């Protein structure tokens, strides 16, 4: 259960996010909408514990988000900007290593990695290093290492960036699958297709000062 | 220079028009730096060079092989450096215009290559001229032919410039062949004095050993002339993509260096892996830390020259620490150098450490805690460092039986310290704004000193670690204090990551 009540962010007198309230239960999909500068990414940073609200409260399963707390780390997977890639690992190795650190065997982790990479249309590129990918492929690679790990809540900032319609379709199918499995999905987006195909509840943010 | 080239350069330079005041200030800076910094340095070098004992030690009759090794090393470095950053490099936009425009490359790049050859020849001539003058002044030799030495030095400099350009043109195989040719020439000249006549390095040694004789100098001049005659063809053959890429990289290096971000500058030239992808790096192991260890090891093997250089550097570090412990007069310099060499070498096996710290600052990705992930990534560099440094230390102690086990232990202490310093450096946040605040002193703004100290703190700690390790033969206190200080800084930075 995610609960944001009247949360706002102001830095040095400048409003980054106007007060916002939202709730999301298990299996819900929420689409954060709003113009550039309205605070979509700021709201996602509140949900992932990277920022603290200036006013109001943010809780995930009743606790204040803290990315250093093991239970919270296990609960939430997110991509706000690209994740850190190791320049000396291939895509398949990246995704396998992420899975292995969550307690899966290397074999199970590799199978899960290949499945996610395949769903995202990266099956032919699994043995590429990050510097051998185009910008759209890098975006998909970021989504792959984010989504390969287990999580109850998925937080994504404009996953449609740099993707063609086919590749975006793969991302949305993967997210729908996760939603059916019970994950809560919070996604900031400018794309109506994301809202429609994920049957998301839109939350519109007023433009910040 | 053709008219189109003159026009392009005129347009480009007009963007950087400087006022008379700016130009005057630049002249003032150059004069002051020359007077305050360069002149004392030159005087110090001159005093050392004219020292009778040193002049006798490097006199032509005794040190010709050393001269051959030095010049051959410069040529090899020029070749390899050209592959990374050649002489034909411009501002990125100018590089784009010149490589994509209608002006032939041999015309567009001629000025840059000419300047490079001129400067390189001048440096070679100056070094050779100063050496012969120093010998005469010190009385180590009499009647040394200054003009022949200057000619030989200029030829060696010109050849270095040509090889730099060759390195920029060459592919991997051609570069390996070039390095092989120079190395073979060196080995032949050093081991078979009768081969001097056929080997360019032999000509260098002959020019050095028979200072004053014009023959070897003329042979080198002939070779340099041949090389210079080839430069138009070389510039025409230069791959435009190489020029643009190297220009962009160089601009990036200058930008980062300008902000004192030397780590980012160095990362610009970090080789990217292209091989080894078929050997899966993530292997099953009873402990996750071992999975990470194997991942780091297999990833490091994917850039073999980088890993090899790193291991060689660490072996040399072990030898240096042991050498320093044999109580030679320059022990402190050797110890500090050992620390710096180890710090540079460990960088190539610490990619996992940097990745763990990057991941710790991002959204949770791995199932391990940030600290456990960092600890797992420390295993590979620490093992490589300990093994390589031990090999260097033991190897040297076999060659020089005066070395003791205490010295080997000191080398191991340095290995551990340097990995800790790498962790500390990887945790370094952006420059704190407080360090930008001016600190007025009678000698000017001292804030720049703070910023430089901040930028090179890793190097300073590494040199101190070398000194502390050397002192560890007498007392372990300095090494302990340094280690605790590194841990304290790392801990502070970790909490604020």
Interface residues (C-beta under 8 A of the other chain):
Chain A: X48 X50 X67 X68 X70 X72 X73 X74 X76 X77 X78 X79 X80 X83 X84 X86 X87 X88 X89 X90 X92 X93 X96 X97 X98 X100 X101 X102 X103 X105 X106 X107 X109 X110 X127 X128 X129 X131 X145 X146 X149 X155
Chain B: X270 X272 X273 X274 X277 X278 X280 X281 X282 X283 X284 X288 X291 X292 X295 X299 X300 X302 X303 X351 X352 X355 X358 X359 X362 X363 X364 X365 X366 X367 X368 X369 X370 X373
